[in-house]
Amino acid sequence: AIDFVGVEEIKTEKPETKQMSIEVIKEQRSDAQDIAKLGTKHNMAADAAEFIGRGESLDAFKNHVIERQAVKPGRVFTKEGAGDGMAADYALGALIRALADGRTLPELEATEHERLSRTAGRGVAGFWVPSEVFKRTVTAASSPAYIGTTVGENIPALNADSLAVRLGARTISGLSGKVTFPQGSKSTAAFLAETATAAESTPDAAALTLDAKRLCAVVQVSKRLLAQGGPDVEAIVRQDIVLQLSLALDRAIFNGAGGVAPTGILTTSGVAAVAGGATRAGAVNLEAAVAGADALGASMAYVMTPAISASLKSEQLGTSGRFALEGRDLLGYAAHASTQVPAGQLIFGNWSEVIIAQFGGGVEVTVDAASAASSGIVKIIANQYVDAGLRHAGSFAVLA
């Protein structure tokens, strides 16, 4: 016997089901029209026809256009990288979306990853992103390939200001292994009689050794926001990564414990610890300690907590109507407040004596789209391999 139940069900299709089918067809036709227009606009008509033929959605084609146009037409790639214009063309957002969705990586981003892997001398679990990418400003004008609906203004967290590099700390990048800086010692000189024997000075073999230490930041972005594309979304992600890495490095430079972290100013052996408290008198003692070590230089500055800054601004100097700290001037030197400085501490020194070593030439980015998928969250894990230290401990003084 032949079962005709299926045929009967088709013949008696419910009106609401038929209406739903019509709506789906209308939506597909609308998407097809928009895909065709978008393809024409970006000289990708053949790609548009292929997506329409497969019944792909408009959003899928937008993502395809973003990936294809992340590299400007005509760009020449070599084994040395993409050249001077690389940072302006690099699309961090397109890279993150490709990694999150398991799709083919954009050409420029893949080329830079291979170049940085050679520089680092090793592969990584994630993906190398050039440091220059995190220094640029992304705008609609500089990144016309981005497509998406309007993204509202980002409301940033109340984060502290990054400070050490701004004060003059020196950065050495592109390192692939441990690096040593001889610290040397003072030699002696004296006027002598014509035949007198000169006293010899024995060089000090002390050295500052810096080695790769893992600095990690985790940024969480909703899949819905990530799907928007656009320069605003990339800027949000990039700025958050940069800020978190910078602040963590600041904390380590000020008070790192050593070991898996850099050794900070407050924990470096030989840095003078002086009395006087968080007052003008204490600030004078800090200056005297550094001057006594012949370490005054061109990048001198005080760094303190916001509470100490407020206290010095209210410390009146006699009846002159002046205060110990006025604006950002303390005893004629620049003065800055940071929440990264430990409570009760005031630091004075030559910030160009701080050396920051960056290993690998970039930031390793790993995209985790699985662990928080049920909440619609993509985790972006950024690893940077850095170390920091003082060339000469006498260049700084802190409160006892």
TAMOTA-V956124 format. One record per residue. RES is the residue in one small letter. PSI is psi in whole degrees, 0 to 359 (NA if undefined). D_FIRST is the distance of its C-alpha to the first C-alpha in Angstrom with 1 decimal. Layout:
res=RES psi=PSI d_first=D_FIRST
res=RES psi=PSI d_first=D_FIRST
//
This chain:
res=a psi=149 d_first=0.0
res=i psi=133 d_first=3.8
res=d psi=115 d_first=6.5
res=f psi=17 d_first=9.5
res=v psi=317 d_first=12.0
res=g psi=317 d_first=14.1
res=v psi=317 d_first=14.6
res=e psi=322 d_first=15.7
res=e psi=323 d_first=18.1
res=i psi=320 d_first=19.7
res=k psi=330 d_first=20.2
res=t psi=39 d_first=21.9
res=e psi=135 d_first=24.1
res=k psi=146 d_first=27.1
res=p psi=320 d_first=30.5
res=e psi=327 d_first=32.2
res=t psi=319 d_first=29.8
res=k psi=321 d_first=30.4
res=q psi=320 d_first=34.1
res=m psi=319 d_first=34.0
res=s psi=320 d_first=32.4
res=i psi=318 d_first=35.2
res=e psi=319 d_first=37.9
res=v psi=316 d_first=36.6
res=i psi=318 d_first=36.8
res=k psi=318 d_first=40.3
res=e psi=319 d_first=41.4
res=q psi=320 d_first=40.2
res=r psi=320 d_first=42.0
res=s psi=316 d_first=45.1
res=d psi=318 d_first=45.1
res=a psi=318 d_first=44.7
res=q psi=316 d_first=47.7
res=d psi=323 d_first=49.8
res=i psi=318 d_first=48.9
res=a psi=317 d_first=50.0
res=k psi=316 d_first=53.2
res=l psi=320 d_first=53.9
res=g psi=319 d_first=53.3
res=t psi=317 d_first=55.7
res=k psi=323 d_first=58.3
res=h psi=21 d_first=58.3
res=n psi=43 d_first=57.9
res=m psi=43 d_first=54.5
res=a psi=322 d_first=52.4
res=a psi=319 d_first=50.4
res=d psi=319 d_first=49.5
res=a psi=316 d_first=48.5
res=a psi=322 d_first=46.2
res=e psi=317 d_first=44.5
res=f psi=320 d_first=44.0
res=i psi=318 d_first=42.6
res=g psi=327 d_first=40.2
res=r psi=355 d_first=38.9
res=g psi=27 d_first=38.7
res=e psi=157 d_first=41.5
res=s psi=165 d_first=43.4
res=l psi=318 d_first=46.9
res=d psi=320 d_first=48.2
res=a psi=321 d_first=46.9
res=f psi=325 d_first=48.7
res=k psi=314 d_first=51.9
res=n psi=322 d_first=51.9
res=h psi=317 d_first=51.4
res=v psi=318 d_first=54.4
res=i psi=313 d_first=56.5
res=e psi=318 d_first=55.9
res=r psi=325 d_first=56.6
res=q psi=6 d_first=59.7
res=a psi=337 d_first=61.2
res=v psi=128 d_first=63.1
res=k psi=141 d_first=65.2
res=p psi=139 d_first=64.4
res=g psi=355 d_first=66.8
res=r psi=134 d_first=67.7
res=v psi=128 d_first=68.8
res=f psi=141 d_first=67.9
res=t psi=173 d_first=70.0
res=k psi=347 d_first=70.0
res=e psi=355 d_first=72.8
res=g psi=191 d_first=70.7
res=a psi=0 d_first=70.2
res=g psi=187 d_first=73.8
res=d psi=332 d_first=75.8
res=g psi=8 d_first=73.3
res=m psi=311 d_first=70.7
res=a psi=324 d_first=71.1
res=a psi=330 d_first=70.8
res=d psi=340 d_first=67.4
res=y psi=131 d_first=65.9
res=a psi=92 d_first=63.0
res=l psi=321 d_first=62.7
res=g psi=317 d_first=60.0
res=a psi=323 d_first=57.8
res=l psi=314 d_first=58.4
res=i psi=318 d_first=57.4
res=r psi=319 d_first=54.2
res=a psi=317 d_first=53.3
res=l psi=320 d_first=54.0
res=a psi=325 d_first=52.2
res=d psi=356 d_first=49.0
res=g psi=30 d_first=49.2
res=r psi=171 d_first=49.6
res=t psi=138 d_first=52.0
res=l psi=146 d_first=55.6
res=p psi=151 d_first=57.8
res=e psi=312 d_first=60.1
res=l psi=313 d_first=63.4
res=e psi=321 d_first=62.6
res=a psi=321 d_first=61.2
res=t psi=317 d_first=64.4
res=e psi=323 d_first=66.7
res=h psi=315 d_first=64.8
res=e psi=320 d_first=65.4
res=r psi=314 d_first=69.1
res=l psi=331 d_first=69.8
res=s psi=321 d_first=68.1
res=r psi=322 d_first=70.6
res=t psi=317 d_first=73.4
res=a psi=338 d_first=72.4
res=g psi=17 d_first=72.0
res=r psi=159 d_first=68.8
res=g psi=173 d_first=65.2
res=v psi=159 d_first=64.0
res=a psi=332 d_first=60.9
res=g psi=233 d_first=60.8
res=f psi=129 d_first=62.1
res=w psi=133 d_first=65.7
res=v psi=129 d_first=66.8
res=p psi=143 d_first=70.3
res=s psi=327 d_first=72.9
res=e psi=332 d_first=73.9
res=v psi=327 d_first=70.6
res=f psi=1 d_first=71.6
res=k psi=354 d_first=74.9
res=r psi=161 d_first=73.7
res=t psi=126 d_first=73.1
res=v psi=128 d_first=69.7
res=t psi=166 d_first=69.7
res=a psi=326 d_first=67.5
res=a psi=322 d_first=70.0
res=s psi=345 d_first=70.1
res=s psi=69 d_first=66.4
res=p psi=350 d_first=64.9
res=a psi=345 d_first=61.6
res=y psi=141 d_first=60.4
res=i psi=142 d_first=57.9
res=g psi=170 d_first=56.8
res=t psi=170 d_first=57.3
res=t psi=134 d_first=60.7
res=v psi=130 d_first=61.5
res=g psi=163 d_first=63.9
res=e psi=135 d_first=67.2
res=n psi=133 d_first=67.1
res=i psi=100 d_first=68.9
res=p psi=156 d_first=70.4
res=a psi=159 d_first=71.3
res=l psi=84 d_first=75.0
res=n psi=153 d_first=75.7
res=a psi=162 d_first=79.2
res=d psi=135 d_first=80.8
res=s psi=139 d_first=80.8
res=l psi=317 d_first=84.4
res=a psi=312 d_first=85.5
res=v psi=322 d_first=84.7
res=r psi=332 d_first=86.2
res=l psi=352 d_first=89.4
res=g psi=2 d_first=89.8
res=a psi=137 d_first=87.9
res=r psi=137 d_first=87.3
res=t psi=133 d_first=83.9
res=i psi=121 d_first=83.4
res=s psi=171 d_first=79.8
res=g psi=18 d_first=77.8
res=l psi=149 d_first=79.1
res=s psi=355 d_first=77.1
res=g psi=177 d_first=79.2
res=k psi=140 d_first=81.9
res=v psi=141 d_first=84.9
res=t psi=135 d_first=88.6
res=f psi=109 d_first=91.3
res=p psi=131 d_first=94.8
res=q psi=336 d_first=96.7
res=g psi=180 d_first=100.2
res=s psi=168 d_first=103.3
res=k psi=133 d_first=106.5
res=s psi=165 d_first=109.1
res=t psi=151 d_first=112.7
res=a psi=147 d_first=115.5
res=a psi=154 d_first=119.3
res=f psi=134 d_first=122.6
res=l psi=161 d_first=124.6
res=a psi=161 d_first=128.0
res=e psi=323 d_first=128.2
res=t psi=10 d_first=128.0
res=a psi=152 d_first=126.0
res=t psi=129 d_first=122.9
res=a psi=138 d_first=119.6
res=a psi=136 d_first=117.5
res=e psi=145 d_first=114.0
res=s psi=136 d_first=110.9
res=t psi=119 d_first=108.0
res=p psi=144 d_first=104.6
res=d psi=130 d_first=102.0
res=a psi=9 d_first=98.8
res=a psi=147 d_first=96.7
res=a psi=152 d_first=93.5
res=l psi=119 d_first=90.6
res=t psi=127 d_first=87.3
res=l psi=137 d_first=84.0
res=d psi=157 d_first=80.6
res=a psi=127 d_first=77.0
res=k psi=136 d_first=75.9
res=r psi=121 d_first=72.4
res=l psi=121 d_first=72.5
res=c psi=136 d_first=69.1
res=a psi=141 d_first=67.8
res=v psi=121 d_first=64.4
res=v psi=131 d_first=63.3
res=q psi=130 d_first=60.2
res=v psi=138 d_first=58.6
res=s psi=145 d_first=55.5
res=k psi=327 d_first=52.6
res=r psi=318 d_first=52.8
res=l psi=318 d_first=56.4
res=l psi=326 d_first=55.9
res=a psi=343 d_first=53.2
res=q psi=332 d_first=55.8
res=g psi=204 d_first=57.7
res=g psi=151 d_first=61.1
res=p psi=329 d_first=64.6
res=d psi=318 d_first=65.1
res=v psi=314 d_first=62.3
res=e psi=320 d_first=63.6
res=a psi=320 d_first=67.2
res=i psi=310 d_first=66.1
res=v psi=312 d_first=64.6
res=r psi=316 d_first=67.4
res=q psi=323 d_first=70.2
res=d psi=318 d_first=68.8
res=i psi=311 d_first=68.6
res=v psi=314 d_first=72.1
res=l psi=314 d_first=73.6
res=q psi=320 d_first=72.2
res=l psi=319 d_first=73.3
res=s psi=317 d_first=76.7
res=l psi=321 d_first=77.4
res=a psi=322 d_first=76.5
res=l psi=320 d_first=78.8
res=d psi=312 d_first=81.6
res=r psi=319 d_first=81.3
res=a psi=321 d_first=81.6
res=i psi=320 d_first=84.6
res=f psi=315 d_first=86.4
res=n psi=31 d_first=85.6
res=g psi=143 d_first=83.2
res=a psi=356 d_first=83.6
res=g psi=189 d_first=83.2
res=g psi=243 d_first=80.8
res=v psi=348 d_first=77.3
res=a psi=163 d_first=79.0
res=p psi=161 d_first=82.0
res=t psi=120 d_first=85.5
res=g psi=175 d_first=86.7
res=i psi=316 d_first=90.1
res=l psi=343 d_first=90.7
res=t psi=6 d_first=89.8
res=t psi=128 d_first=91.6
res=s psi=132 d_first=94.6
res=g psi=348 d_first=97.8
res=v psi=127 d_first=96.9
res=a psi=136 d_first=99.9
res=a psi=117 d_first=99.4
res=v psi=160 d_first=102.1
res=a psi=174 d_first=103.3
res=g psi=342 d_first=103.9
res=g psi=183 d_first=100.6
res=a psi=63 d_first=98.4
res=t psi=177 d_first=101.5
res=r psi=321 d_first=103.6
res=a psi=320 d_first=105.8
res=g psi=320 d_first=102.7
res=a psi=321 d_first=101.7
res=v psi=318 d_first=105.3
res=n psi=324 d_first=105.1
res=l psi=314 d_first=101.8
res=e psi=317 d_first=103.4
res=a psi=322 d_first=106.5
res=a psi=316 d_first=104.5
res=v psi=320 d_first=102.7
res=a psi=323 d_first=105.9
res=g psi=338 d_first=107.6
res=a psi=11 d_first=105.1
res=d psi=40 d_first=105.9
res=a psi=10 d_first=102.3
res=l psi=133 d_first=102.5
res=g psi=199 d_first=100.6
res=a psi=346 d_first=99.0
res=s psi=46 d_first=95.8
res=m psi=139 d_first=97.3
res=a psi=152 d_first=95.5
res=y psi=142 d_first=95.1
res=v psi=136 d_first=91.6
res=m psi=176 d_first=91.3
res=t psi=159 d_first=89.1
res=p psi=327 d_first=88.7
res=a psi=317 d_first=90.7
res=i psi=322 d_first=93.6
res=s psi=315 d_first=93.5
res=a psi=321 d_first=93.9
res=s psi=316 d_first=96.7
res=l psi=330 d_first=98.7
res=k psi=342 d_first=98.2
res=s psi=1 d_first=100.0
res=e psi=103 d_first=102.7
res=q psi=141 d_first=105.7
res=l psi=91 d_first=108.5
res=g psi=225 d_first=111.7
res=t psi=18 d_first=112.7
res=s psi=345 d_first=111.7
res=g psi=2 d_first=108.6
res=r psi=161 d_first=106.6
res=f psi=158 d_first=103.8
res=a psi=315 d_first=102.9
res=l psi=118 d_first=99.6
res=e psi=118 d_first=99.6
res=g psi=240 d_first=96.4
res=r psi=34 d_first=95.4
res=d psi=123 d_first=98.9
res=l psi=111 d_first=100.3
res=l psi=29 d_first=103.8
res=g psi=2 d_first=103.1
res=y psi=156 d_first=99.8
res=a psi=144 d_first=96.2
res=a psi=131 d_first=94.6
res=h psi=146 d_first=90.9
res=a psi=141 d_first=88.9
res=s psi=138 d_first=85.5
res=t psi=354 d_first=83.3
res=q psi=347 d_first=82.6
res=v psi=135 d_first=86.2
res=p psi=151 d_first=86.7
res=a psi=138 d_first=88.4
res=g psi=9 d_first=92.2
res=q psi=141 d_first=92.4
res=l psi=124 d_first=94.3
res=i psi=138 d_first=94.1
res=f psi=136 d_first=96.5
res=g psi=181 d_first=96.4
res=n psi=103 d_first=96.0
res=w psi=345 d_first=92.2
res=s psi=351 d_first=92.5
res=e psi=355 d_first=93.1
res=v psi=125 d_first=89.4
res=i psi=127 d_first=87.3
res=i psi=122 d_first=83.5
res=a psi=126 d_first=81.7
res=q psi=127 d_first=78.2
res=f psi=136 d_first=76.2
res=g psi=343 d_first=73.4
res=g psi=2 d_first=74.2
res=g psi=195 d_first=71.4
res=v psi=130 d_first=69.1
res=e psi=121 d_first=66.1
res=v psi=128 d_first=63.1
res=t psi=135 d_first=59.9
res=v psi=122 d_first=57.0
res=d psi=102 d_first=55.0
res=a psi=4 d_first=51.9
res=a psi=315 d_first=50.1
res=s psi=333 d_first=52.4
res=a psi=27 d_first=52.6
res=a psi=326 d_first=49.3
res=s psi=340 d_first=48.1
res=s psi=4 d_first=51.2
res=g psi=31 d_first=50.8
res=i psi=138 d_first=54.0
res=v psi=128 d_first=54.9
res=k psi=130 d_first=57.9
res=i psi=114 d_first=60.3
res=i psi=119 d_first=62.6
res=a psi=122 d_first=65.8
res=n psi=130 d_first=68.0
res=q psi=138 d_first=71.4
res=y psi=109 d_first=73.7
res=v psi=168 d_first=77.3
res=d psi=163 d_first=80.6
res=a psi=154 d_first=83.8
res=g psi=175 d_first=87.4
res=l psi=134 d_first=91.1
res=r psi=318 d_first=93.3
res=h psi=123 d_first=96.3
res=a psi=329 d_first=96.3
res=g psi=351 d_first=99.6
res=s psi=352 d_first=98.1
res=f psi=155 d_first=96.7
res=a psi=148 d_first=98.1
res=v psi=169 d_first=96.4
res=l psi=142 d_first=97.6
res=a psi=NA d_first=98.5
//
